[in-house]
Amino acid sequence: MDLSIGWFGVLMIPTLLTVPSVFIIAFIAAPPVDIDGIREPVSGSLLYGNNIISGAIIPTSAAIGLHFYPIWEAASVDEWLYNGGPYELIVLHFLLGVSCYMGREWELSFYLGMRPWIVVAYSAPVAAATAVFLIYPIGQGSISDGMPLGISSTFNFTC
């Protein structure tokens, strides 16, 4: 029996392991985020008074705009958390991971001599997620306009 990870799997596995790890930690314990850039933080984690329904990962601060905001760009981890760094980390790793999963499906179909129709079918939800989490915030001019990652916040975003 042969286990094939493939080149896309080499990138997919760490990115898709990072996403749930950071999401769970941030959903439970992230401090309030200054989403509007006006020094009025919004809490989204369980430790700051939310429940499973009202909790969310709050998008990156409007003060950051469309800039890439990795941990090493902040003066401290506290600043990174206050400006909503986990949201950008989760969204970008998720989009990279599901794109690599799509590439892995192509890679497996190529190695097995099959036609890549599963990849074509899977590209629709990948395109939808990319539109919601990346294209829409870019069009609005700030990552802070992205959809918060939570149950009730999803309904507030779509209405």
Backbone as a printed PyTorch tensor [residue, N CA C, xyz], in Angstrom:
tensor([[[  0.8450,  -1.1800,   0.0000],
         [  0.0000,   0.0000,   0.0000],
         [  0.8880,   1.2400,   0.0000]],

        [[  0.5430,   2.1670,  -0.8450],
         [  1.3570,   3.3630,  -1.0130],
         [  0.5770,   4.5940,  -0.5560]],

        [[  1.1680,   5.3630,   0.3190],
         [  0.5520,   6.6030,   0.7850],
         [  1.2140,   7.7630,   0.0660]],

        [[  0.4530,   8.4700,  -0.7390],
         [  1.0030,   9.5730,  -1.5230],
         [  0.5190,  10.9050,  -0.9700]],

        [[  1.4500,  11.7010,  -0.4880],
         [  1.1050,  13.0370,  -0.0130],
         [  1.1690,  14.0170,  -1.1700]],

        [[  2.1480,  13.9070,  -2.0070],
         [  2.2780,  14.7770,  -3.1710],
         [  2.8370,  16.1400,  -2.8010]],

        [[  3.1740,  16.9050,  -3.8380],
         [  3.7540,  18.2270,  -3.6030],
         [  2.7420,  19.2020,  -3.0180]],

        [[  1.4970,  19.1040,  -3.4630],
         [  0.4710,  19.9740,  -2.8900],
         [  0.1850,  19.6030,  -1.4410]],

        [[  0.2860,  18.3210,  -1.1160],
         [  0.0620,  17.8750,   0.2510],
         [  1.1020,  18.3910,   1.2220]],

        [[  2.3170,  18.6030,   0.7280],
         [  3.3910,  19.1340,   1.5770],
         [  3.0220,  20.5230,   2.1050]],

        [[  2.3420,  21.3070,   1.3050],
         [  1.8980,  22.6410,   1.7320],
         [  0.5190,  22.5900,   2.3890]],

        [[ -0.3270,  21.6790,   1.9500],
         [ -1.6920,  21.5920,   2.4640],
         [ -1.7320,  21.1620,   3.9290]],

        [[ -0.9750,  20.1640,   4.2890],
         [ -1.0550,  19.6000,   5.6350],
         [ -0.7220,  20.6260,   6.7160]],

        [[  0.4050,  21.3470,   6.6530],
         [  0.6570,  22.3160,   7.7250],
         [ -0.3270,  23.4870,   7.7390]],

        [[ -0.7660,  23.9400,   6.5680],
         [ -1.7020,  25.0730,   6.5720],
         [ -3.0590,  24.6580,   7.1210]],

        [[ -3.5390,  23.4890,   6.7500],
         [ -4.8430,  23.0560,   7.2510],
         [ -4.7830,  22.5320,   8.6850]],

        [[ -3.6220,  22.2910,   9.2270],
         [ -3.4970,  22.0050,  10.6580],
         [ -3.4100,  23.2950,  11.4700]],

        [[ -2.8670,  24.3390,  10.8680],
         [ -2.7660,  25.6320,  11.5420],
         [ -4.1410,  26.2570,  11.7450]],

        [[ -5.0040,  26.1300,  10.7610],
         [ -6.3120,  26.7960,  10.7940],
         [ -7.1530,  26.3850,  12.0050]],

        [[ -7.4510,  25.0980,  12.2240],
         [ -8.2890,  24.7800,  13.3910],
         [ -7.5970,  25.0630,  14.7170]],

        [[ -6.2810,  24.9120,  14.7610],
         [ -5.5560,  25.1880,  16.0050],
         [ -5.7110,  26.6450,  16.4120]],

        [[ -5.4250,  27.5550,  15.4930],
         [ -5.5220,  28.9860,  15.7960],
         [ -6.9780,  29.3780,  16.0220]],

        [[ -7.9010,  28.8150,  15.2370],
         [ -9.3190,  29.1410,  15.3990],
         [ -9.8080,  28.7800,  16.7950]],

        [[ -9.5090,  27.5740,  17.2540],
         [ -9.9840,  27.1320,  18.5690],
         [ -9.3900,  27.9850,  19.6770]],

        [[ -8.0950,  28.2450,  19.6120],
         [ -7.4540,  29.0660,  20.6430],
         [ -8.0210,  30.4790,  20.6370]],

        [[ -8.1750,  31.0800,  19.4540],
         [ -8.6940,  32.4470,  19.3700],
         [-10.1650,  32.5030,  19.7630]],

        [[-10.9500,  31.4980,  19.4050],
         [-12.3750,  31.4870,  19.7460],
         [-12.5630,  31.4090,  21.2530]],

        [[-11.6640,  30.7200,  21.9200],
         [-11.7720,  30.5820,  23.3680],
         [-11.1530,  31.7660,  24.0930]],

        [[ -9.9830,  32.2390,  23.6730],
         [ -9.2150,  33.1450,  24.5200],
         [ -8.7120,  34.4350,  23.8920]],

        [[ -9.0820,  34.7690,  22.6650],
         [ -8.5380,  35.9980,  22.0540],
         [ -9.0950,  37.2400,  22.7460]],

        [[ -8.2580,  38.2390,  22.9650],
         [ -8.7520,  39.4840,  23.5670],
         [ -9.6090,  40.2670,  22.5720]],

        [[-10.3410,  41.2820,  23.0450],
         [-11.1520,  42.1040,  22.1320],
         [-10.3060,  42.7430,  21.0300]],

        [[-10.9250,  42.9350,  19.8550],
         [-10.2410,  43.4470,  18.6650],
         [-10.7990,  44.8140,  18.3080]],

        [[ -9.9110,  45.7390,  17.9780],
         [-10.2970,  47.0840,  17.5450],
         [-10.6430,  47.0430,  16.0560]],

        [[-11.8260,  46.5180,  15.7200],
         [-12.1860,  46.2730,  14.3230],
         [-12.3430,  47.5610,  13.5230]],

        [[-12.8570,  48.6360,  14.1370],
         [-13.1070,  49.8760,  13.3990],
         [-11.9230,  50.8330,  13.4110]],

        [[-10.8940,  50.5190,  14.1740],
         [ -9.7240,  51.3860,  14.2360],
         [ -9.9540,  52.6490,  15.0420]],

        [[-10.9780,  52.6500,  15.9160],
         [-11.2970,  53.8460,  16.7060],
         [-11.1290,  53.6020,  18.2010]],

        [[-10.3590,  52.6030,  18.5460],
         [-10.0370,  52.2590,  19.9300],
         [-11.2600,  51.8770,  20.7570]],

        [[-12.2360,  51.2200,  20.1230],
         [-13.3730,  50.6290,  20.8230],
         [-13.4070,  49.1440,  20.4700]],

        [[-12.6670,  48.3330,  21.2130],
         [-12.5460,  46.9230,  20.8400],
         [-13.8560,  46.1400,  20.9850]],

        [[-14.0060,  45.1480,  20.1220],
         [-15.1650,  44.2580,  20.1160],
         [-14.6880,  42.8800,  20.5520]],

        [[-15.3500,  42.3240,  21.5660],
         [-14.9300,  41.0010,  22.0350],
         [-15.6750,  39.9190,  21.2720]],

        [[-14.9790,  38.8420,  20.9880],
         [-15.5890,  37.7460,  20.2570],
         [-15.3220,  36.3890,  20.8790]],

        [[-14.4700,  36.3310,  21.8920],
         [-14.0840,  35.0250,  22.4360],
         [-14.9490,  34.6290,  23.6280]],

        [[-14.8710,  33.3570,  23.9700],
         [-15.6660,  32.8280,  25.0750],
         [-15.2470,  33.4190,  26.4160]],

        [[-13.9590,  33.6230,  26.6190],
         [-13.4900,  34.1550,  27.8970],
         [-13.8860,  35.6140,  28.1220]],

        [[-14.3130,  36.2870,  27.0800],
         [-14.7220,  37.6830,  27.2110],
         [-16.2370,  37.8320,  27.1400]],

        [[-16.9830,  36.8020,  27.5640],
         [-18.4160,  36.9250,  27.7580],
         [-19.3090,  36.4340,  26.6420]],

        [[-18.7750,  35.8400,  25.6170],
         [-19.6180,  35.3150,  24.5430],
         [-19.9250,  33.8440,  24.7870]],

        [[-20.9680,  33.3600,  24.1110],
         [-21.2650,  31.9330,  24.1450],
         [-20.9510,  31.3360,  22.7750]],

        [[-21.2790,  30.0810,  22.5770],
         [-20.9540,  29.4100,  21.3140],
         [-21.6370,  30.1000,  20.1340]],

        [[-22.8530,  30.5960,  20.3400],
         [-23.6040,  31.2260,  19.2560],
         [-23.0790,  32.6300,  18.9600]],

        [[-22.8160,  33.4200,  19.9850],
         [-22.4100,  34.8200,  19.7640],
         [-20.9050,  34.9970,  19.5820]],

        [[-20.1250,  33.9750,  19.8680],
         [-18.6740,  34.0860,  19.7240],
         [-18.2410,  34.1310,  18.2740]],

        [[-17.1040,  34.7810,  18.0250],
         [-16.5970,  34.8980,  16.6520],
         [-15.1330,  35.2950,  16.6720]],

        [[-14.4640,  35.0130,  15.5730],
         [-13.1330,  35.5550,  15.3300],
         [-13.3710,  36.8690,  14.5980]],

        [[-13.0170,  37.9690,  15.2380],
         [-13.2880,  39.3020,  14.7030],
         [-12.2370,  39.6450,  13.6420]],

        [[-12.6630,  40.2370,  12.5110],
         [-11.7020,  40.5800,  11.4500],
         [-10.6350,  41.5760,  11.8870]],

        [[ -9.5890,  41.6390,  11.1150],
         [ -8.4600,  42.5280,  11.3540],
         [ -8.9140,  43.9830,  11.3710]],

        [[ -8.2670,  44.8010,  12.1800],
         [ -8.6360,  46.2060,  12.3670],
         [ -8.6120,  47.0070,  11.0700]],

        [[ -9.5140,  47.9850,  10.9890],
         [ -9.5480,  48.8840,   9.8310],
         [ -8.2720,  49.7160,   9.7500]],

        [[ -7.5990,  49.8940,  10.8800],
         [ -6.3390,  50.6420,  10.8800],
         [ -5.2560,  49.9070,  10.0850]],

        [[ -5.3770,  48.6090,   9.9520],
         [ -4.4250,  47.8140,   9.1740],
         [ -4.7450,  47.9140,   7.6850]],

        [[ -6.0120,  48.0850,   7.3490],
         [ -6.4210,  48.2100,   5.9480],
         [ -6.2410,  46.9070,   5.2010]],

        [[ -5.6080,  46.9710,   4.0410],
         [ -5.3740,  45.7830,   3.2170],
         [ -3.9680,  45.2250,   3.3760]],

        [[ -3.2410,  45.6940,   4.3610],
         [ -1.8570,  45.2610,   4.5330],
         [ -1.7900,  43.8420,   5.0740]],

        [[ -0.7890,  43.1120,   4.6170],
         [ -0.4850,  41.7940,   5.1580],
         [  0.0390,  42.0060,   6.5680]],

        [[ -0.5510,  41.3330,   7.5640],
         [ -0.2240,  41.5990,   8.9620],
         [  0.1970,  40.3160,   9.6880]],

        [[  1.4120,  39.8210,   9.4050],
         [  1.8920,  38.6310,  10.1160],
         [  2.3280,  38.9840,  11.5390]],

        [[  2.5480,  37.9730,  12.3290],
         [  2.9120,  38.1740,  13.7360],
         [  4.1840,  39.0010,  13.8630]],

        [[  5.1640,  38.7690,  13.0060],
         [  6.4550,  39.4460,  13.1350],
         [  6.4030,  40.9240,  12.7540]],

        [[  5.3250,  41.3970,  12.1600],
         [  5.2080,  42.8210,  11.8280],
         [  4.7250,  43.6550,  13.0060]],

        [[  4.1440,  43.0270,  14.0100],
         [  3.6430,  43.7500,  15.1780],
         [  4.7660,  43.9440,  16.1870]],

        [[  4.6300,  44.9780,  17.0070],
         [  5.6270,  45.2430,  18.0410],
         [  5.5790,  44.1760,  19.1300]],

        [[  4.4080,  43.6060,  19.3660],
         [  4.2540,  42.5530,  20.3640],
         [  3.0820,  41.6600,  19.9670]],

        [[  2.9840,  40.5200,  20.6020],
         [  1.8600,  39.6230,  20.3420],
         [  0.5640,  40.2710,  20.8110]],

        [[  0.6280,  41.0380,  21.9050],
         [ -0.5680,  41.7440,  22.3820],
         [ -1.0960,  42.7140,  21.3330]],

        [[ -0.2060,  43.4430,  20.6730],
         [ -0.6280,  44.3640,  19.6100],
         [ -1.2310,  43.5990,  18.4430]],

        [[ -0.6170,  42.4750,  18.0940],
         [ -1.1180,  41.6550,  16.9920],
         [ -2.5170,  41.1330,  17.3000]],

        [[ -2.7310,  40.6850,  18.5270],
         [ -4.0500,  40.2050,  18.9290],
         [ -5.0650,  41.3420,  18.9610]],

        [[ -4.6700,  42.5100,  19.4690],
         [ -5.5660,  43.6710,  19.5590],
         [ -6.0110,  44.1430,  18.1820]],

        [[ -5.1450,  44.0140,  17.1950],
         [ -5.4800,  44.4260,  15.8310],
         [ -6.1100,  43.3090,  14.9970]],

        [[ -6.4150,  42.1770,  15.6070],
         [ -7.1240,  41.1090,  14.9030],
         [ -6.2640,  40.2460,  14.0170]],

        [[ -5.0280,  40.0450,  14.3890],
         [ -4.1210,  39.2180,  13.6030],
         [ -4.5780,  37.7880,  13.3600]],

        [[ -5.2110,  37.1250,  14.3550],
         [ -5.6320,  35.7400,  14.1170],
         [ -6.5970,  35.5810,  12.9410]],

        [[ -7.4450,  36.5680,  12.6900],
         [ -8.3960,  36.4710,  11.5700],
         [ -7.6520,  36.3350,  10.2470]],

        [[ -6.6870,  37.2120,  10.0340],
         [ -5.9420,  37.1710,   8.7750],
         [ -5.1420,  35.8700,   8.6590]],

        [[ -4.5610,  35.4240,   9.7590],
         [ -3.8070,  34.1730,   9.7480],
         [ -4.7200,  33.0030,   9.3830]],

        [[ -5.9060,  32.9510,   9.9920],
         [ -6.8440,  31.8570,   9.7290],
         [ -7.3190,  31.8880,   8.2840]],

        [[ -7.7530,  33.0520,   7.8170],
         [ -8.3240,  33.1520,   6.4690],
         [ -7.2850,  32.8390,   5.3950]],

        [[ -6.0930,  33.4110,   5.5050],
         [ -5.0880,  33.1840,   4.4670],
         [ -4.5860,  31.7380,   4.4660]],

        [[ -4.4160,  31.1460,   5.6540],
         [ -4.0090,  29.7430,   5.7070],
         [ -5.1270,  28.8350,   5.1840]],

        [[ -6.3720,  29.1830,   5.4860],
         [ -7.4960,  28.3870,   4.9880],
         [ -7.5570,  28.4190,   3.4680]],

        [[ -7.4730,  29.6100,   2.8930],
         [ -7.5490,  29.7200,   1.4320],
         [ -6.3820,  28.9990,   0.7550]],

        [[ -5.1860,  29.1330,   1.3170],
         [ -4.0370,  28.4190,   0.7640],
         [ -4.2180,  26.9060,   0.9130]],

        [[ -4.7140,  26.4730,   2.0640],
         [ -4.9000,  25.0450,   2.3140],
         [ -5.9320,  24.4050,   1.4110]],

        [[ -7.0930,  25.0540,   1.2350],
         [ -8.1130,  24.4440,   0.3670],
         [ -7.6980,  24.5180,  -1.0980]],

        [[ -6.9310,  25.5280,  -1.4710],
         [ -6.4080,  25.5720,  -2.8400],
         [ -5.4040,  24.4410,  -3.0630]],

        [[ -4.5830,  24.1720,  -2.0500],
         [ -3.6460,  23.0480,  -2.1550],
         [ -4.3810,  21.7130,  -2.1640]],

        [[ -5.5000,  21.6300,  -1.4560],
         [ -6.3020,  20.4090,  -1.5120],
         [ -6.8310,  20.1910,  -2.9250]],

        [[ -7.2570,  21.2770,  -3.5530],
         [ -7.7180,  21.1850,  -4.9380],
         [ -6.5650,  20.7420,  -5.8430]],

        [[ -5.3860,  21.3020,  -5.6290],
         [ -4.2200,  20.8860,  -6.3960],
         [ -3.8580,  19.4360,  -6.1440]],

        [[ -4.0480,  18.9870,  -4.9150],
         [ -3.7630,  17.5910,  -4.5820],
         [ -4.7280,  16.6560,  -5.2980]],

        [[ -5.9910,  17.0680,  -5.3970],
         [ -6.9460,  16.2600,  -6.1620],
         [ -6.5180,  16.1550,  -7.6250]],

        [[ -6.0580,  17.2620,  -8.1800],
         [ -5.5690,  17.2250,  -9.5620],
         [ -4.3600,  16.3030,  -9.6700]],

        [[ -3.4480,  16.4460,  -8.6950],
         [ -2.2250,  15.6460,  -8.7070],
         [ -2.5430,  14.1480,  -8.6640]],

        [[ -3.4770,  13.7640,  -7.8010],
         [ -3.8490,  12.3470,  -7.7150],
         [ -4.5210,  11.8680,  -8.9980]],

        [[ -5.3950,  12.6870,  -9.5620],
         [ -6.0410,  12.2780, -10.8170],
         [ -5.0190,  12.1700, -11.9460]],

        [[ -4.0170,  13.0320, -11.9320],
         [ -2.9620,  12.9750, -12.9480],
         [ -2.1430,  11.6950, -12.8090]],

        [[ -1.7550,  11.3730, -11.5550],
         [ -0.9520,  10.1680, -11.3350],
         [ -1.7240,   8.8960, -11.6730]],

        [[ -3.0400,   8.9230, -11.4750],
         [ -3.8600,   7.7400, -11.7380],
         [ -4.3810,   7.6900, -13.1670]],

        [[ -4.0470,   8.6970, -13.9700],
         [ -4.4700,   8.7210, -15.3590],
         [ -5.9490,   9.0160, -15.5400]],

        [[ -6.5350,   9.7360, -14.5770],
         [ -7.9650,  10.0610, -14.6450],
         [ -8.1610,  11.4830, -15.1560]],

        [[ -9.3740,  11.7840, -15.5520],
         [ -9.6800,  13.1590, -15.9410],
         [ -9.9500,  13.9760, -14.6760]],

        [[ -9.6100,  15.2540, -14.6730],
         [ -9.6880,  16.0460, -13.4310],
         [-11.0470,  16.7140, -13.1940]],

        [[-12.1660,  15.9950, -13.3670],
         [-13.4690,  16.6410, -13.2100],
         [-13.8010,  16.9210, -11.7540]],

        [[-13.2860,  16.1400, -10.8260],
         [-13.5230,  16.4140,  -9.4100],
         [-12.8870,  17.7480,  -9.0370]],

        [[-11.7360,  18.0250,  -9.5940],
         [-11.0680,  19.3080,  -9.3420],
         [-11.9260,  20.4500,  -9.8680]],

        [[-12.5020,  20.2800, -11.0300],
         [-13.3560,  21.3200, -11.6110],
         [-14.5760,  21.5480, -10.7250]],

        [[-15.1880,  20.4800, -10.2300],
         [-16.3550,  20.6090,  -9.3590],
         [-15.9810,  21.2620,  -8.0300]],

        [[-14.8290,  20.8960,  -7.4740],
         [-14.3940,  21.4490,  -6.1900],
         [-13.9690,  22.9090,  -6.3150]],

        [[-13.6510,  23.3470,  -7.5090],
         [-13.2040,  24.7320,  -7.6710],
         [-14.3200,  25.7350,  -7.4030]],

        [[-15.5830,  25.3410,  -7.5090],
         [-16.6890,  26.2660,  -7.2390],
         [-16.7370,  26.6970,  -5.7750]],

        [[-16.7140,  25.7850,  -4.7840],
         [-16.6900,  26.2550,  -3.3990],
         [-15.4010,  26.9880,  -3.0310]],

        [[-14.2940,  26.6160,  -3.6440],
         [-13.0410,  27.3450,  -3.3960],
         [-13.1650,  28.7760,  -3.9080]],

        [[-13.7600,  28.9450,  -5.0800],
         [-13.9690,  30.2900,  -5.6310],
         [-14.9290,  31.0900,  -4.7630]],

        [[-15.9710,  30.4490,  -4.2370],
         [-16.9210,  31.1460,  -3.3680],
         [-16.2500,  31.6000,  -2.0740]],

        [[-15.4620,  30.7280,  -1.4600],
         [-14.7560,  31.1000,  -0.2320],
         [-13.7550,  32.2130,  -0.5000]],

        [[-13.0730,  32.1580,  -1.6190],
         [-12.1250,  33.2150,  -1.9820],
         [-12.8500,  34.5330,  -2.1900]],

        [[-14.0230,  34.4890,  -2.7940],
         [-14.7940,  35.7150,  -3.0130],
         [-15.2220,  36.3410,  -1.6940]],

        [[-15.6840,  35.5230,  -0.7470],
         [-16.1810,  36.0520,   0.5240],
         [-15.0460,  36.5300,   1.4180]],

        [[-13.9730,  35.7540,   1.5040],
         [-12.9240,  36.0550,   2.4700],
         [-11.7800,  36.9040,   1.9330]],

        [[-11.6400,  37.0350,   0.6140],
         [-10.5100,  37.7830,   0.0640],
         [-10.9440,  38.8760,  -0.9100]],

        [[-11.7390,  38.5270,  -1.9100],
         [-12.1040,  39.4930,  -2.9470],
         [-13.0060,  40.5940,  -2.3960]],

        [[-14.0340,  40.2350,  -1.6300],
         [-14.9410,  41.2450,  -1.0710],
         [-14.2140,  42.2460,  -0.1670]],

        [[-13.3930,  41.7900,   0.7970],
         [-12.6630,  42.7800,   1.6080],
         [-11.7200,  43.6600,   0.7900]],

        [[-11.0940,  43.1000,  -0.2410],
         [-10.2250,  43.9200,  -1.0920],
         [-11.0570,  44.9780,  -1.8000]],

        [[-12.2210,  44.5930,  -2.2950],
         [-13.1010,  45.5470,  -2.9600],
         [-13.6090,  46.6290,  -2.0260]],

        [[-13.7990,  46.2920,  -0.7580],
         [-14.2640,  47.2660,   0.2250],
         [-13.1240,  48.1270,   0.7600]],

        [[-11.9030,  47.7120,   0.5400],
         [-10.7550,  48.5170,   0.9350],
         [-10.1700,  48.2060,   2.2910]],

        [[-10.6580,  47.1560,   2.9710],
         [-10.1120,  46.8120,   4.2760],
         [-10.4740,  45.3750,   4.6280]],

        [[ -9.5390,  44.6830,   5.2490],
         [ -9.7980,  43.3230,   5.7150],
         [-10.8680,  43.3470,   6.8070]],

        [[-11.0460,  44.4800,   7.4760],
         [-12.0550,  44.5780,   8.5330],
         [-13.4690,  44.3810,   8.0010]],

        [[-13.6700,  44.5000,   6.7000],
         [-14.9880,  44.2760,   6.1050],
         [-15.2290,  42.8150,   5.7540]],

        [[-14.2980,  41.9410,   6.1020],
         [-14.4810,  40.5150,   5.8560],
         [-15.5060,  39.9280,   6.8080]],

        [[-15.9710,  38.7280,   6.4950],
         [-16.9850,  38.0730,   7.3130],
         [-16.3650,  37.5380,   8.5990]],

        [[-16.8860,  37.9590,   9.7660],
         [-16.3900,  37.3860,  11.0190],
         [-16.6390,  35.8780,  11.0460]],

        [[-15.7760,  35.1570,  11.7180],
         [-15.8570,  33.6980,  11.7320],
         [-16.6170,  33.2310,  12.9680]],

        [[-17.9280,  33.2050,  12.8690],
         [-18.7890,  32.7690,  13.9580],
         [-20.1930,  32.5270,  13.4500]],

        [[-21.0730,  32.0160,  14.3180],
         [-22.4230,  31.6570,  13.8860],
         [-23.2870,  32.8920,  13.6790]],

        [[-23.5410,  33.6660,  14.7440],
         [-24.4390,  34.8190,  14.5970],
         [-23.8050,  35.9210,  13.7570]],

        [[-22.5020,  36.0330,  13.7820],
         [-21.8460,  37.0730,  12.9800],
         [-21.9600,  36.7850,  11.4900]],

        [[-22.0650,  35.5070,  11.1130],
         [-22.2690,  35.1580,   9.7070],
         [-23.6150,  35.6770,   9.2290]],

        [[-24.6510,  35.5450,  10.0650],
         [-25.9700,  36.0380,   9.6830],
         [-25.9890,  37.5590,   9.6300]],

        [[-25.2620,  38.2150,  10.5160],
         [-25.1860,  39.6800,  10.4680],
         [-24.4600,  40.1490,   9.2150]],

        [[-23.4970,  39.3810,   8.7570],
         [-22.7390,  39.7410,   7.5560],
         [-23.5990,  39.6280,   6.3070]],

        [[-24.4290,  38.6060,   6.2350],
         [-25.2080,  38.3530,   5.0250],
         [-26.4860,  39.1710,   4.9500]],

        [[-26.9450,  39.7140,   6.0420],
         [-28.2150,  40.4690,   6.0200],
         [-27.9950,  41.9430,   5.7530]]])
